[in-house]
Amino acid sequence: MLPRRRFLSVTGVCTAATAFGQAVRPLKAEASTGLAQAGFSLGFSLYGMKSIPLAESLAFCRELGYEHVELCLNSGFPSEPTVFSAQSRMATAAQLQQLGLAVPCLMVLMSLTADDEAHRKSLELISAAGRLAVDVVPAQPPILETVLGGSPAKWPEQRSLMADRLQDWAKAAESAGTAIALKAHIGSAVNSPERLLWLLEQVPSPSLHIAYDYSHFQLQGMDLEQTLRPLLPRTRFIHVKDSEGTAEKFRFLLPGAGGTDYVKYFSLLQQLGYTGPVCVEVSGQVSGQPGYDARAAARQCFESLNGARQKAAGMSGRN
């Protein structure tokens, strides 16, 4: 429970949100209806809005119709724990409350195969992220989400170390009162559902969950349903983006710009009863390109994905 003095400080600053100069707008009617029917919320990761001030990013995402955002705690981002001041956190908490915008997850960048010093810093980051989560969303602190590092070819030799260090992560998360969603990645040692589930079996902890991202499995020729079904029971967070190419040579794309059938995807989520966040992740391969427009990307992704959500919800209603 938040101490009374801290609670009053956070709630008392809510009126300061108007200083951002952003009017609160209701969710677009079609987005609100889609949420009610589809069951899951649609959001945008601010990993794709590094150059935009945080307050502007939050207001713009809400105006588009997104129901949540993912804050990025990586180096150089405005919500990086070491630069995200107490005053800024309070202002962000007030703005989120005013906008009615959820933050289910915080993106962190850690590796289970890094050296001892980097591992120590990861444990410190987990603690710092746990404190930040409470500062920004005291009523329902977000969990953390990360990839796991390593190399696909080195899985046999790295998996024991990864399991040992994951035990440390779990303990740090429990101490910080948070949880971690682990993400399989095409370029990491944990690049398949089987490897991810094996790792979780080695460290049974209520603080460990799954972040599902089909794009990394799609590049390996894996079927959507065959990867989603075994992982969904422990999935707390879903990233969406498109991809093209092969496991050896690939490129990530904005969701809707590739071959992923999001109507099928969202219909499957409904059938399987998923009610968590579905969050756009703009890959660094996209945001790092000259001329990248974060606002245009967020708008394009929302229009594409919300349209698919509406179609999936309509199909469900007819069944």
C-alpha positions in Angstrom: 0.0 0.0 0.0 1.2 3.5 -0.8 2.1 5.5 2.3 -0.5 8.2 3.0 1.9 11.1 2.5 3.1 9.6 -0.8 -0.5 9.0 -1.9 -1.5 12.6 -1.2 1.5 13.8 -3.1 0.6 11.8 -6.1 -3.1 12.5 -6.1 -2.7 16.1 -5.2 -0.6 16.8 -8.3 -3.4 15.6 -10.6 -4.6 19.1 -11.2 -1.1 19.9 -12.5 -1.7 17.8 -15.5 -3.4 20.6 -17.3 0.0 22.3 -17.4 0.8 20.0 -20.3 -1.7 21.9 -22.4 -3.3 18.7 -23.6 -7.1 18.3 -23.6 -8.5 15.1 -22.4 -10.5 13.4 -25.2 -12.7 10.3 -24.9 -11.6 7.2 -26.7 -12.8 7.1 -30.2 -16.2 5.3 -30.3 -14.9 2.6 -32.6 -11.9 1.9 -30.3 -14.0 1.7 -27.2 -16.5 -0.7 -28.9 -13.6 -2.8 -30.1 -12.1 -3.1 -26.7 -15.4 -4.2 -25.2 -15.9 -6.9 -27.8 -12.3 -8.0 -28.4 -11.4 -8.2 -24.7 -7.8 -7.0 -25.0 -6.5 -3.5 -25.0 -4.5 -1.9 -27.8 -1.4 0.2 -27.0 1.8 1.7 -28.3 5.3 1.2 -26.9 7.1 4.5 -26.4 10.2 2.6 -27.6 9.1 4.1 -30.9 8.9 7.7 -29.6 12.3 8.3 -28.2 12.7 11.8 -29.6 9.3 13.1 -28.4 8.8 14.5 -24.9 7.0 12.0 -22.7 4.0 14.2 -22.0 3.5 14.8 -25.7 3.8 11.1 -26.4 1.2 10.1 -23.8 -1.3 12.8 -25.0 -0.9 11.9 -28.7 -1.3 8.1 -28.1 -4.4 8.7 -26.1 -5.8 11.1 -28.7 -5.3 8.4 -31.4 -7.4 6.0 -29.4 -4.7 3.8 -27.8 -5.8 2.4 -24.4 -2.3 1.9 -23.0 1.4 2.7 -23.5 4.6 0.9 -22.6 7.2 3.1 -21.1 10.8 2.5 -22.2 13.5 2.5 -19.4 16.4 2.0 -21.8 19.3 4.4 -21.9 18.6 7.7 -23.6 14.8 7.6 -23.1 12.9 10.2 -21.0 11.7 7.5 -18.6 15.2 6.1 -18.0 15.2 5.6 -14.2 18.4 7.7 -13.6 17.0 10.8 -15.4 13.3 10.4 -14.6 13.1 12.7 -11.7 10.6 12.5 -8.8 8.9 15.6 -10.0 8.6 14.2 -13.5 7.2 10.9 -12.2 4.5 12.7 -10.3 3.6 14.8 -13.3 3.4 11.7 -15.4 1.3 9.9 -12.9 -1.1 12.8 -12.9 -1.3 13.0 -16.6 -1.9 9.3 -17.0 -4.8 9.5 -14.5 -6.2 12.5 -16.3 -6.0 10.8 -19.7 -7.3 7.5 -18.5 -4.3 5.8 -20.1 -2.9 2.6 -18.7 0.7 1.5 -18.4 0.8 -2.3 -18.1 4.5 -2.8 -18.8 7.9 -1.2 -18.7 10.5 -2.1 -21.3 13.9 -2.8 -19.9 17.0 -4.2 -21.6 18.8 -7.0 -19.8 20.7 -10.1 -20.6 21.1 -13.4 -18.8 24.4 -14.1 -20.5 26.2 -10.8 -19.7 29.3 -10.6 -17.4 29.0 -10.5 -13.7 29.1 -6.7 -13.5 26.3 -6.3 -16.1 24.3 -8.9 -14.2 24.7 -6.9 -11.0 23.5 -3.8 -12.8 20.5 -5.8 -14.1 19.5 -6.6 -10.5 19.8 -2.9 -9.6 17.7 -2.0 -12.7 14.9 -4.4 -11.6 14.8 -2.7 -8.2 14.8 0.7 -9.7 12.1 -0.2 -12.2 10.0 -1.6 -9.4 10.2 1.8 -7.6 9.4 3.7 -10.8 6.4 1.5 -11.5 4.9 2.4 -8.1 5.7 6.1 -8.6 4.0 6.3 -12.0 1.0 4.0 -11.6 0.6 3.6 -7.8 -2.8 1.9 -8.1 -1.7 -0.8 -10.5 2.1 -0.8 -11.0 3.2 -2.1 -14.4 5.5 -5.2 -14.7 8.8 -5.3 -16.6 9.4 -6.8 -20.0 12.8 -7.8 -21.5 14.6 -10.0 -24.0 17.1 -12.4 -22.6 20.4 -12.2 -24.6 22.7 -14.9 -25.7 23.1 -16.5 -29.1 20.8 -19.1 -30.7 23.7 -21.3 -31.6 25.1 -21.2 -28.1 21.9 -22.3 -26.3 23.2 -25.7 -25.2 26.2 -24.1 -23.5 24.4 -21.0 -22.2 21.2 -22.3 -20.8 22.5 -23.4 -17.4 24.0 -20.0 -16.8 20.7 -18.4 -18.0 18.7 -20.5 -15.6 20.9 -19.6 -12.7 20.8 -15.9 -13.4 17.1 -16.0 -14.0 16.7 -17.2 -10.4 18.5 -14.0 -9.3 16.1 -11.9 -11.5 13.1 -13.6 -9.9 14.3 -13.0 -6.4 15.0 -9.3 -7.2 11.6 -8.9 -8.8 9.9 -10.5 -5.8 11.8 -8.1 -3.4 10.8 -5.1 -5.6 7.2 -6.2 -5.6 7.1 -6.5 -9.4 7.2 -9.2 -12.1 9.1 -9.8 -15.3 7.7 -10.9 -18.7 10.3 -12.7 -20.7 10.4 -12.4 -24.5 11.8 -14.9 -27.0 13.8 -13.2 -29.7 15.1 -14.3 -33.1 18.6 -13.2 -32.3 18.9 -14.5 -28.7 19.6 -17.9 -27.2 15.9 -18.2 -26.3 14.3 -18.0 -29.7 11.5 -20.5 -29.6 8.5 -21.4 -27.4 10.3 -24.7 -26.3 13.4 -22.9 -25.0 11.3 -20.2 -23.3 9.2 -22.8 -21.5 12.3 -24.8 -20.5 13.8 -21.8 -18.9 10.6 -21.0 -17.0 10.4 -24.6 -15.8 13.9 -24.3 -14.2 12.8 -21.3 -12.2 9.3 -21.7 -10.9 8.4 -18.3 -9.6 5.2 -16.2 -9.5 7.2 -13.2 -10.6 8.1 -14.6 -14.0 5.8 -14.5 -17.0 5.9 -14.4 -20.8 5.9 -11.5 -23.3 4.7 -12.9 -26.6 5.9 -11.6 -30.0 4.9 -13.6 -33.0 7.2 -11.8 -35.4 10.3 -13.6 -34.0 8.6 -17.0 -34.5 7.2 -16.0 -37.9 10.7 -15.5 -39.2 11.5 -19.1 -38.4 8.5 -20.4 -40.3 6.5 -21.2 -37.1 2.7 -21.2 -37.1 0.9 -18.5 -35.1 -1.5 -20.8 -33.3 1.1 -23.5 -32.6 3.3 -20.9 -30.9 0.5 -19.0 -29.2 -1.3 -21.9 -27.6 1.5 -23.2 -25.4 2.7 -19.8 -24.3 -0.6 -18.0 -23.7 -1.3 -19.5 -20.3 1.7 -17.6 -18.9 1.5 -14.6 -21.2 1.0 -11.2 -19.6 1.9 -9.0 -22.5 1.9 -9.1 -26.3 4.1 -7.1 -28.7 3.0 -6.8 -32.3 5.0 -5.9 -35.3 5.6 -7.4 -38.8 8.6 -9.0 -40.3 10.0 -10.2 -43.6 12.9 -12.3 -44.7 14.5 -15.3 -43.0 16.1 -16.1 -39.7 19.4 -15.4 -41.2 18.5 -12.1 -43.0 15.4 -10.3 -41.9 13.8 -6.9 -41.4 11.1 -5.9 -39.0 8.2 -3.7 -40.2 5.3 -1.8 -38.7 2.4 -4.0 -37.9 0.1 -4.1 -40.9 3.0 -3.5 -43.3 3.8 -7.2 -43.7 2.0 -10.5 -44.1 0.6 -11.0 -40.7 -3.2 -11.6 -40.7 -4.3 -9.5 -37.7 -7.9 -10.4 -38.1 -7.0 -14.0 -37.7 -4.6 -13.2 -34.9 -7.1 -11.2 -32.9 -9.8 -13.7 -33.5 -7.5 -16.4 -32.1 -6.8 -14.2 -29.1 -10.6 -13.9 -28.5 -11.1 -17.6 -28.9 -8.4 -18.4 -26.4 -9.7 -15.8 -23.9 -6.8 -13.4 -23.8 -7.7 -10.1 -22.1 -4.3 -8.5 -21.6 -2.5 -5.8 -23.5 -1.6 -6.0 -27.2 1.1 -3.4 -27.8 2.7 -2.0 -30.9 6.5 -2.3 -30.9 8.2 -0.2 -33.5 11.5 -1.9 -34.2 14.8 0.0 -34.1 15.2 -1.1 -37.6 12.2 1.1 -38.4 12.7 4.0 -36.0 16.4 4.2 -36.8 15.7 5.0 -40.5 16.2 8.5 -41.8 12.9 10.4 -42.0 11.1 8.2 -39.4 8.0 10.0 -38.2 6.9 8.6 -34.8 3.5 10.2 -34.9 2.7 9.0 -38.4 3.9 5.5 -37.4 1.6 5.5 -34.3 -1.3 6.7 -36.4 -0.8 4.1 -39.2 -0.4 1.3 -36.7 -3.6 2.2 -34.8 -5.7 2.5 -37.9 -4.5 -0.8 -39.2 -4.7 -2.8 -35.9 -8.0 -1.2 -34.7 -9.5 -2.0 -38.0 -8.5 -5.6 -37.6 -9.8 -5.6 -34.1 -13.2 -4.4 -35.2 -13.4 -7.1 -37.9 -12.4 -9.8 -35.4 -14.9 -8.6 -32.9 -17.6 -8.5 -35.6 -16.8 -12.0 -36.6 -17.0 -13.1 -33.0 -20.4 -11.5 -32.7 -21.8 -13.4 -35.7 -20.7 -16.8 -34.3 
